[in-house]
């Protein structure tokens, strides 16, 4: 599922998250729409606040937890 889809299912607004993270609304909008990656220093904060798993926020640096991966076969 895309970060944008996860975000749409959360209780957050772009403005609310931007204010909570002390960044601009445009920054959060770019993150959520996938136009700019969430910075590594902000990824865990983004995840903690929204409840979106870190691997959905930055899959390149936070792989899925092994217990979330379905067994093969």
Helices and strands as residue ranges (DSSP letters): H 3-9, H 14-21, H 25-32, H 40-50, H 54-57, G 66-68
